[in-house]
Amino acid sequence: MQLGSGAMSNSIAELEDADVIFQIGGNAHHAHPVIGTFKTGAKKKGTKFIMADPRVVGTAHFADIFMQQKAGTDIPLVNAMINHIISNDLHNKAYIEERTQDFDAMWDIIKDCTPEVAAEITGVSADKIKEAAELYAKGPNSAITWGMGVAQRHNAVELVWTLANLALVCGHIGRRSTGLNPLRGQNNVQGGCDQACLPHFLPGYQIFDEDFIRALGGGDAGAAAARAVGDKFEELWGVKLNRKHGLTQLEMCDAALEGKVKAMYVMGADPVTMNPDANQVIKALEALDFLVVQDPNFTMTAQMADVYLPAASVLETYGTVVNTERRVQMTRPVVQPVGEARADFEIMIDLMNRFGYTQNQLQADNYSTAKHVMDEMNKALPQYAGVTFDKIQRRNNRYDGVRWPIAADAEEGVRYLFTSGFPAGKVSLKGSDYTKNSKIAEPPCDEYPMVLITIRDLYHYDNFEMTGKSKFLLELDPHGVFEINTATADKYGVKAGDEVKLVSRRGEAKAIVKINDGIADGDVFSNFHHPDTHINKVTIAARDPWAHEPELKACAVKMVKV
């Protein structure tokens, strides 16, 4: 929103040539092990690492500076880094003047957030904050990477703004081995966002709702642009569009409980397992008149469906996926779909034809149908104008693919963005008030004195449907665990291997105790993969006011020995 793109500004391979990498809110070695390998390679080549996380994990083991901040204090931590950089004349004045605006307004908001003030809030020493700020600012090529610990927060947008401010005031964006690099949580999350699996956008992040763009400060010019976008897609698709944006998953659930949404079509998602406050999600789905689930696996959500449509897996169909560095890669069938399973896009095209919206993309074979769909993307998305099936085929390697944006006559896309500026011109430096962003949405209290933080595990993936079928992976990681440190275990009279229960205001979950002295007293960490734990029955659905992303990462709980 701030820079005009929600994707990685740079490529993965560039990390190995960065002088400094600042990792916050994520454990790449477990959640993104391929990228974790590149970070290990970078360390061997001499890259300096700054790591900020409530747990000693992954990059923290070889970080030059490790900051173990309290959960929910990321904004004051990063604000203090910016404060120190500006106060000590380490900021890039020429870059700020040429490429940004509203510097003074940002400074007014963060000028009191000194490292000393932030130390009291975050638990990280002022000296360490200063050291991290100076290392990042001096670079000369410094990159920022982050994971779901930043994205899945009730103030995620403001936190990303703050990280963008850090990069902008130092001029560390628009060059090789620098930039802002969100590590997407799952395969093809980037592709789904590109193709408008977001309720406020049409494909290519094109805003079509005039009221929405005005709310973002777009004014009359923005409203006119949104109107033009809607007109373009109406002509392309040959149908009259509803010009109001839609609902997020959690907003759909709210509306179902209110009786405003009567039916839901769930494709490639498992909200019963993966959404926060799962008990409330289950109530919402039970309130529907009609539920359709389309998925390769018979998920917990599929088990509640009135109609289940079996979808082909990625190894059974032609198509494309887009990874976290904007790389469009081709999938190819290595086995035939099982039973009645069909490619997602074939099911959708067939349904549109049955609904009376005639489509001609459905061809005699799966490859030709996928190619026709990609041809439409070339017309609809400016970033995809040069992304073609033929071009990807010429790359002759499914793991190579084509990175967007790419010109129609080019063979390789742009490795790093913003070399000559930003799409909207000068970028606004948006200050975030640390006094309003210094804790999680639901802080601990006398009744619920502990903080639950959810994480990803190296051996399992998301809702367990795929990795849970692997005997080898189950031997490595057979059940859910709650990680606590020795002091917490002693306080509650438990030991490693004991079964305990976490209870929140929304529900409860059981798992086995694991001792980890790399975390703070009073914190408890749990991955969200294991259905025997189903930790999202405990988590909170507090949401970011801009992106409506829920705070999946942290909430208040109490622990009870079973």
Secondary structure, DSSP 8 states (H G I E B T S, - for coil): --SS--S-SS-SGGGGG-SEEEEES--HHHHSHHHHHHHHHHHHTT-EEEEE-SB--GGGGT-SEEE---TT-HHHHHHHHHHHHHHTT-S-HHHHHHHEE-HHHHHHHHTT--HHHHHHHHSS-HHHHHHHHHHHHH-SSEEEEE-HHHHSSTTHHHHHHHHHHHHHHHT-SSSTT-EEEE--SSTTHHHHHHTT-STTEETTTEE--HHHHHHTT-HHHHHHHHHHHHHHHHHHHTS----S----HHHHHHHHHTTS--EEEEES--HHHHSSSHHHHHHHHHH-SEEEEEESS--TTGGG-SEEEEB--TTSS-EEEE-TTSEEEEE--SS---TT-B-HHHHHHHHHHHTT-------SSHHHHHHHHHHHHHHH-GGGTT--HHHHHHHT-TTT-EESS--TT-SS--SSS-SS--TTSSEE-----GGGSSS-SS---SSS-EEEEEE--SS--TTSTTGGG-HHHHHHS-S-EEEE-HHHHHHHT--TT-EEEEE-SS-EEEEEEEE-TTB-TTEEEEES--TTT-GGGTS---B-TTT--B--SEEEEEEEE-
